[in-house]
Amino acid sequence: MSAVFNFTFVPWFRSVAPYIHTHRGKTFVVGIAGEAIAAGKLQSIAQDLALIQAMGVKIVLVHGFRPQVNEQLRAKGHAAKFSHGMRITDSVALDCAQEAAGQLRYEIEAAFSQGLPNTPMAGATVRVISGNFITARPIGIVDGVDFQHSGSVRKVDVAGILRTLDMGAMVLLSPFGFSPTGEAFNLAMEEVATSVATALQADKLVFLTEVPGIRIKPTEPESEDNPIDTELPLAAAEQLLAQLPAPLQPTDSGFYLQHCVKACKAGVERSHILPFSLDGALLLEIYVHDGVGTMVIDEKLESVREASVDDVGGILQLIEPFEKDGTLVKRSRTEIERDVQLYTVIEHDGVIFACAALYPYPEAKTAEMAALTVSPQSQGQGDGEKVLKRIEHRARAAGLTSIFVLTTRTMHWFIKRGFQVVDPEWLPEARKRKYNWDRRSQVLVKKLA
């Protein structure tokens, strides 16, 4: 095995390990648009879901079938009818929906049953269980339009789904529900997934869709300066949704966003919109720091806080590469354990992505900010400024009037943020005695208003 492969694989595997631990035992509801299956993505999606389940995640899979039903209708010479963004399901459309659902469930179960050697499914044993877990009611007549056999979710059999998940099986739901009298209703995949995620209080609701995510300014043309929002706080998502026209088509910006907002408001911690066109989108979203789609959350995931002794290992892992290349002065585990209460960290899903320490010199009413470090994975996203602001807040709370840094390589970053270069003679006497004149670090000071 090549040394280059080892060099890249080992750090990568270590970097995803915290997410494997974090998500173990969690429940994800995954909604797959029928367009993904029509585009031939089922095999790769099934492989990724099997891998995610193998790492301890409980999965409820809800499939859509919009294009498949439309294809059945065309084959029968019957026009597809929609109103208010919903399908009008007459008796012919209901037959087509049942045929499409049966075919898709067969294809999905077959995809999870593969186990050929030298494939991602080798050795996988994925039990897929479907059932009448959804009770439905008719939509009825809206603005004079009779939706006939189209329905909405009345109730989710939470106990039944949980029992199935606890057996180690994956739950597969078609967008169908049944009334207490046994009548079948055609449902929207997005509503089923949202209702199930809410009823289960799932840890994630994930939509694999035709759209890449939510753009920051959807009215402007796409460019490198106008990417998707990888993280939308719930309040910002609600505000954006209020500005958008009523979504009618799956490709409308608010179509999936409205369901993500609804789920988060009802207690689902995180809702995601991912493009099925990107191979491995599920893995990239779940096991990589910033993901590849849009995530709606009830509050900022990143926690800026003071460090505890449990963070020592994460701090060491973060600063070690920068100590090796000479950017930072080397600190031992003993030093960090001794001073850990002086550190501020940014933690995301159990991983430390930024840190800095504040060493006070009360007699001079100043303090040194040391070991300011931001992970290469999140550089350029403002984590350094978040830590700086928290350090400044801590310094002010301690009655200090300035903070200073010593740096050999990042002087311009600090100057942009209000620091000024001073002579090393400015340093407090206690710090001046420890100044390494051979290193010739620049001393920069920021006065605190």
N, C-alpha and C positions, 0 to 999 in steps of 0.2 A: 504494500500500500504506500502511495507516494507521501513524502513528507509534507508537500504542499496541501494535500487533502487533509492530513492530520491537523495541520496548522489552522485551516479554516473551519474544519468540522468541530473540533473540540471547543473553541470559544463560542461558536454558534450554539452548540448543544447546551453548554453551560448557561448561555444567555436566555434560552427558552425554559430552562428548568424551573425558575420561580413561577412562571405562568402555569406550568404543569401542576405544581403543588397548589397554587391558588385556586385553580378550576376543578380540582379533584372533588367529586361529590356534589358539584353544583348541577343545576338543572337549566338546560338551554332549550328554548323552543325555536325551531328553525323553519321558516316559511320559504318554500322554493316556488318561484313563479313557473307556471307551465311552460313559459317561453324558454326557460333554461333546459328543460327536458327536450323540447322541440329542437333546440340548438345542438343537441347531442352531448350535453354536459353531464348527464346522469352518472356515467361510470366514474368520472373523476370526483364528482361531488360525493358519491357513495363511499369511495375510497377514503376521502378526507373525513367524512362523518364517522366511518368505522375507526379510523385512527384516533379521532377525538374521543370517541366512546371508550376505546382501549385505554386511554389516559384518565379514565375515571369520571367522565362527564355523562350525566343522564340526559338523553336526547328525546324530545318529542318532535317529530317531523311532520309538517303539514304541507301537502303539495297543492299547487294550483293546477288548473286545466283549461284556462281560457282559450288558448289556440287550438287545443285538441277538441273542445266542444264545437268551436267554430268550424273546424275541419269536418266533423261529423255532420253538422248542419248543412254545409255546402254539398256534401255527398248525397244528402237527402233532398237537395234543392230547396232548403228552407232558410230564410234569411235570419241572421242573428239580430236580436232587438235589444237595445239598451235605453235606459232613461235614468237621469239623476246619477250617472256613473255606475249604475247597477244593471245586471242582465235581467231582462223580462223572460222568465222561464215558463213557456207554455208547455203543453204535454209533449210536443215533439222535442223541444229543447231539454226537457227533463229526461227523456229516453236517451238523448245524445250524451247528456252529462253522466248518466249512469254507465253507459257504455265506455265513455272516456275514462271515468274513474276506475272501472274494473280493469281496463287495459293498463292504466298507469300503475295501479297497485301491483299488478303482476310484474311489470317491468322493474319497479322499485324493489320488490322482494327478490327478484332474480339478481339484481345488481348487488344486493347485500349477501347473496348466497355464494358468490364466487370465492374460490380459494385456491386458484392455480399457483404452483410454485413460481418464484421470481416475479410476483406481482405484489402490490401493496396489500392485497387482501389475503395473502398466504398466511395460514394459521389463524385467521380471524373467524370468530364464531359470533355472528350478529343475528340475534333472534328479533324478528320484526313482528310486532303484534298490532293488529288493527281491531277496531270494535266500535260499537255504538256508544261512544263516550260523549256525544254532543246531542243535547235536546234542543230542538229548534221551534220557532214560531214563524208564521207567515209575515212577510212585510206588509201585505195587504194592498190597499189602494192609496197611492200618494199623488196628490195634485191631479186626481182624475185618472191616473195610470194604474191599472191593475197588474201587479207583479206576479200574480198567479202562484207558481210553485217556487218562487224565490223567497228565501227566508233569512232570518237573523238568529243569532245564538241566544237561546233562553237560559241554558244551564250547562255547565261542564261537570262531568263525573270525575271530580278531583280524586276521590278515594280510589276509584278504579284505575286511573292513570298512575297514581303513585304506587299502587300495588304492583302494577306491571313494570314500572321503572325499577322498583326494588328487587324484582326478579332478575334484573340485569338485561331486560329486553329494551329495544327501541320501540317507542309508540309511533305508529303511522296513522295519520288522520287525513281522510279525504274531505273536501269542502262540502260535506253533506251533514244534515242533521235530521232527526226524526221527532215527530210530535208524539205525545202520549198515546195517540190513536194509531200510530204506525205510519203516518203519512210522511213521505220523504220531501225534504226541501233542499234546494240548491243554495249554497252559501258562498260568500266570498272568502277565498283563502286568507286574505289579510285580516278579516274580522275573526275568523276561527283562530288563527295564530295569536292575535292580540288577546282574545278572550281566554284562551287556554293559558297563555303566559301570565295574565292577570290573576286568573283563578288559582294557579299553582304558586303565584308569587315567585316566578322563575327568576333566575339570576341574570339571564340574557334573553332577549327576543331578537332574532336575526332574520332579516329578509334578504334572500339572494334574488336580485332583480335585474331588470333591463337597464337601470340607471346606475351611474358610477357612485352616486352619493348626492349630497346636497351642496350646491355651489353657494359660496358666500354672497355673491351678488348675481342671482340667476338671470337678471335682465341684461347683463353685460355679456359680450362675446367671450368664449372661453379662451384663456391664455395662461402662460406660466405664472402670471401675477394674479390669476383668478382661479385658484384650485378649489377643490371641494373642501368643505369644513370637515376635518377629521374628528372634531369634538365640538358638540353643540350643547351648552347648558340648556336645561329645560326651558328656562325663561326666554332665552334667545330663540329657541326653536318655536315657542308659542308666538313670539313677536313676528318671526319670519312667516309663520303659517297665516297669521292675520293679514299680512300684506299681500299674500298670493291669491290669485283667483281660485274659486272653488275647483278642486281637482276632480276631473272626470275620467282621464285616461291614466294608465299605469306609468306613462312617461311624464306626466305632469309632476312638477317639483314637489307639490304638497301631497301626492297620492300616498306614498309610504310614510312620509313624515307625519301625517295626521295620526297614523296608527302608532308610531313610535312615541309621539307626545301623549297619546291616550294611555299607553302602557306605562310610561314613566310616571304619569300623574296618579296612576292606580297602584304604584308600589314596585313596579319592575325596575331594577336598578339601572339597567343599561339596555338600550335598543339600538340596533345597527341596520344600516342600509348598505349592502355590498353589491358589486357588479359580478354577475355570474360569468361574464366574458373573461374575467381575469382568472387564470388557472391558479388554484390554491387560495382563492380569496378568503375562505373560511379560516384556513390555517394562519394566513398572514394577519387577519384581523384579531384572532384570539391569542396568538402566541408572539406577536411582535408589538413593541411599545406603542407606536402611533397608528398601527393598522393601515387599512387601504380604503376604507369606506367612511361613512359618516356615523358617528356614535352620539346618540342623545342620552344625556345623563341628568339626573335630578340635581346634582351638584358637581363641582369640579372634582375629578378623580384624584388629581394631584394634591397631596396634603403637604403643606409647608408647615413644619413643626420643629420643636426642639428635639434633639436626639436623645435616645436612651441607650443603656448598655446593650440592648438587643440589636442596635444598629451598627455596632463596632465592626462586625464582619463586612457589612455592606459598604461602610465608609472605606475600609481598607481596600476592598476590591475596586472601588471607584477611583481612589487616588493612586493606586499602585502604578498604572501605566505612566502617569504624569510624573511620578517620582523617578521612574526609570529613565525617562528622556530628559530629566533635569529641569522640567518646568516647576516642580514643587520640591521643597526640601523634604528629605525622607523622615517619616515619623514611624515609630515602632508601635506595635499593638499595645504595649504597656502605656505609652504616652497617650494614645487615643482613648484607651479605657479610663485612664486617670482624668482626662479632660473632656470626656464625652458630653458632660452637661453644658459645655461651652459651644457645642456644635449645633448648627441648624441644618436640617435636611429637607429635601423634597423626595417624598416617597409615592410611588405609583404602583398599585397592585402588589405591594410587598417588596418592591425593588427600589433601592436608593439611586436616584438619578442626578442629584446635585447635593453639595454640602459646602459649608464654610464654618470656621470657628471664630469666636470673638474673645480675644484675650485682653482683659481690662487692665489699665494702669490708672487707678482712681486718683492717685496723687497728682497726675498731670491732666486729669479729666479727659482722657482719651483711651482708645482701645485699638488693638491690632486685629484686622480681619485677615485670617490666615487660611490656607488650604481651600480657597474658593475653587471648586471643581464642578464641572458639568459633564455628564456622560456624552461621548461622541454621538450616541443615538438620539439625543435630544438637544444638541447644540443648535443655536439659531432660533429657538422657540421661546426665548424669554426666561428660561429657568434661572440663569445667572442673575438677572435683574430681580426676580422674585426673592432669591436668597439674600441679595444685597439689601432689599427693602426691609426684610425681616431682621437682618443684622442691625440696620440703622435703627429700627424700632427698639430692639433690645438695648442698644447703646443709649438711646434717649431715655428709656425707662430706668436705666441705671444712673442717670444724671450726668452723662458724659457729653462733651461739647464737640467732639470730633472722632473720626476713625481714620486709621492709616493702614496702608498695605505696603509690602515689599515685593517687588516683582522684577524679573529679568526679561520677560517676553510679552506681557500683556498690558503695557503701559497705556497704549492708546484706548483700550477698552475702558479703563478707569477714568481717563481724562474726559472721554465722552459723557461720563456719568458724574461729573462735577468734582473730580479729584484734581489736585494740583501738585506738581513736582516740588519737593523741598530738599534741602541738603540733609544728609544723614545726621548731621549735628542736631537737627530738630528733634530727633527721637527722645523719648523719655529716658532718663539715665539708666534705669534698669534694662531697657531694651537696647540701648546703645552699647552696653557692655557685651551683649550677645550678638551684635551685628557682625556679619561675616564680610570683612573688607575684601577678601579675595573673590567672593561671589559678585560683588559690586551691584547689588540689587538697587533698583530705583525706589525711592521712598515717595509715596504720594499720600496726600492728606485731603480729607473732605470734612468741611465744617458742617455741623448738624444745626439746622435752624431751630 
